Amino acid sequence: MKAMQKGFTLIELMIVIAIIGILAAIAIPQYQNYITRSQASRIMGETSQIKTAVETCILDGRTAVVIHSGTPAANAIATTCVTGDTQSNLLGAATEKAVGFPTVTINDNGTASITATFGTNAATALKGKTLGWGRTSEGTWSCSTSIDEKYRPTGCSATAAAAATPKP
């Protein structure tokens, strides 16, 4: 009587490896898209938090902006707006461990802008792109971005420059 062999044949192993390869080829790009969208949403949320500080500064008549947390010089406290320590490793960072800060501008007429530029730690599709909030003199905030449509956070429209760019 012939003894039963145990184990897998070479064909069976090759089929399993092929199936794993096909699954990886589908899953990796989807995961990268997910990461890109989540980073864009994260920056939208982080920059949105600054709106409250900017609103307070506008109501108090402060237009000089200090991005980082800290205390301004004693003679500048009356006009200086401290927006807080809203930093991110995804913004404008030149090195892996560096952090960047959004740019905040407050104008005398009550308009304001918060602009974040994605740096080297962001997903490849986001590097160099911007996401920003703009405030009208009536107090209405709106989000605009140069991020490609498939990664753009809900509620954020394309900037004029991004809208004029033809899609491939």
C-alpha positions as CSV (number, residue, x, y, z in Angstrom):
1,M,0.0,0.0,0.0
2,K,1.2,3.4,-0.9
3,A,1.8,5.9,1.9
4,M,-0.1,9.2,1.8
5,Q,2.0,12.2,1.2
6,K,1.4,15.3,3.3
7,G,2.1,18.9,2.2
8,F,1.4,21.3,-0.6
9,T,2.4,21.0,-4.2
10,L,4.3,23.6,-6.0
11,I,1.3,24.6,-8.1
12,E,-0.8,25.1,-5.0
13,L,1.8,27.4,-3.4
14,M,2.1,29.4,-6.7
15,I,-1.6,29.9,-6.8
16,V,-1.7,31.2,-3.2
17,I,1.2,33.6,-3.9
18,A,-0.6,34.8,-7.0
19,I,-3.8,35.5,-5.1
20,I,-1.8,37.4,-2.4
21,G,-0.1,39.4,-5.1
22,I,-3.5,40.3,-6.7
23,L,-5.0,41.3,-3.3
24,A,-1.9,43.5,-2.5
25,A,-2.1,45.2,-5.9
26,I,-5.7,46.2,-5.2
27,A,-5.3,47.0,-1.5
28,I,-2.1,49.2,-1.5
29,P,-3.4,52.0,-3.8
30,Q,-6.7,52.1,-1.9
31,Y,-4.9,52.4,1.4
32,Q,-2.7,55.2,0.0
33,N,-5.8,57.1,-1.1
34,Y,-7.3,56.6,2.3
35,I,-4.2,58.0,4.0
36,T,-4.2,61.0,1.6
37,R,-7.9,61.8,2.3
38,S,-7.4,61.4,6.0
39,Q,-4.4,63.8,6.1
40,A,-6.4,66.4,4.1
41,S,-9.3,66.1,6.6
42,R,-6.9,66.3,9.5
43,I,-5.4,69.6,8.3
44,M,-8.9,70.9,7.6
45,G,-9.8,70.2,11.2
46,E,-6.6,71.5,12.7
47,T,-6.8,74.8,10.8
48,S,-10.5,75.1,11.5
49,Q,-9.7,75.3,15.2
50,I,-7.8,78.6,14.6
51,K,-11.0,80.3,13.5
52,T,-12.2,80.7,17.0
53,A,-9.0,82.5,18.1
54,V,-9.1,84.7,14.9
55,E,-12.8,85.6,15.6
56,T,-11.9,86.7,19.2
57,C,-9.0,88.8,17.9
58,I,-11.2,90.5,15.3
59,L,-13.8,91.3,17.9
60,D,-11.0,92.7,20.2
61,G,-9.5,94.7,17.3
62,R,-6.2,92.8,17.3
63,T,-4.7,92.4,13.8
64,A,-1.0,91.6,14.5
65,V,-0.7,87.8,14.5
66,V,1.6,85.6,16.6
67,I,1.2,82.1,15.3
68,H,3.1,80.2,18.1
69,S,1.9,80.1,21.6
70,G,3.7,82.5,23.9
71,T,3.4,86.0,25.2
72,P,4.0,89.0,22.9
73,A,6.0,91.9,24.0
74,A,4.4,94.0,26.8
75,N,3.9,97.0,24.5
76,A,2.3,94.8,21.8
77,I,-0.3,92.9,23.8
78,A,-3.1,95.3,23.0
79,T,-2.9,94.7,19.3
80,T,-1.4,91.2,19.1
81,C,-3.4,88.2,18.3
82,V,-2.0,84.9,19.7
83,T,-3.7,82.1,17.7
84,G,-2.2,79.3,19.7
85,D,0.2,76.5,19.2
86,T,-1.5,74.8,16.2
87,Q,1.4,73.0,14.6
88,S,1.4,69.9,12.4
89,N,4.1,67.6,11.1
90,L,2.2,67.6,7.8
91,L,2.7,71.4,7.2
92,G,5.7,73.0,5.5
93,A,8.1,70.7,7.4
94,A,11.5,70.6,5.7
95,T,12.7,67.6,7.7
96,E,11.0,64.5,9.0
97,K,10.7,65.6,12.6
98,A,10.0,69.3,11.8
99,V,6.6,70.9,12.2
100,G,5.0,73.6,10.2
101,F,2.5,76.3,11.1
102,P,-0.4,77.7,9.1
103,T,-0.2,81.3,8.0
104,V,-2.8,83.6,9.6
105,T,-3.6,87.0,8.3
106,I,-6.1,89.4,9.9
107,N,-7.0,92.6,8.0
108,D,-8.3,95.9,9.5
109,N,-11.6,95.5,7.5
110,G,-12.5,92.3,9.4
111,T,-11.4,89.9,6.7
112,A,-9.0,87.1,7.6
113,S,-7.3,84.1,6.1
114,I,-5.8,80.9,7.4
115,T,-3.6,79.0,5.0
116,A,-1.8,75.7,5.4
117,T,0.7,74.4,2.9
118,F,1.4,70.7,3.0
119,G,5.1,69.8,3.5
120,T,7.4,66.9,3.0
121,N,5.7,64.6,5.6
122,A,2.4,64.7,3.8
123,A,1.2,62.2,1.3
124,T,2.8,62.6,-2.2
125,A,-0.5,63.9,-3.7
126,L,-0.6,66.7,-1.1
127,K,2.9,68.0,-1.0
128,G,3.0,71.7,-1.9
129,K,-0.8,71.9,-2.0
130,T,-2.7,74.4,0.2
131,L,-5.8,74.3,2.3
132,G,-7.2,77.5,3.7
133,W,-10.1,79.3,5.4
134,G,-11.2,82.7,4.4
135,R,-13.4,85.1,6.4
136,T,-15.5,87.8,4.8
137,S,-16.1,91.1,6.6
138,E,-19.6,89.8,7.4
139,G,-18.0,87.0,9.4
140,T,-18.7,84.1,7.1
141,W,-15.9,81.5,6.8
142,S,-15.3,79.3,3.8
143,C,-12.8,76.6,3.0
144,S,-10.8,76.4,-0.2
145,T,-8.0,74.2,-1.4
146,S,-5.7,73.3,-4.2
147,I,-6.0,69.6,-3.3
148,D,-7.2,67.3,-6.2
149,E,-10.9,66.6,-6.1
150,K,-10.7,62.9,-5.2
151,Y,-8.8,63.9,-2.0
152,R,-10.6,67.1,-1.2
153,P,-12.4,67.2,2.2
154,T,-16.1,67.6,2.1
155,G,-17.1,71.3,2.5
156,C,-13.9,72.6,0.9
157,S,-14.1,74.0,-2.6
158,A,-11.3,74.3,-5.2
159,T,-9.3,77.5,-5.2
160,A,-9.4,79.6,-8.3
161,A,-6.0,78.4,-9.5
162,A,-6.9,74.7,-8.9
163,A,-10.3,75.1,-10.6
164,A,-8.6,76.6,-13.7
165,T,-6.2,73.6,-14.0
166,P,-7.5,71.1,-16.6
167,K,-8.0,67.6,-15.3
168,P,-6.1,64.7,-17.1
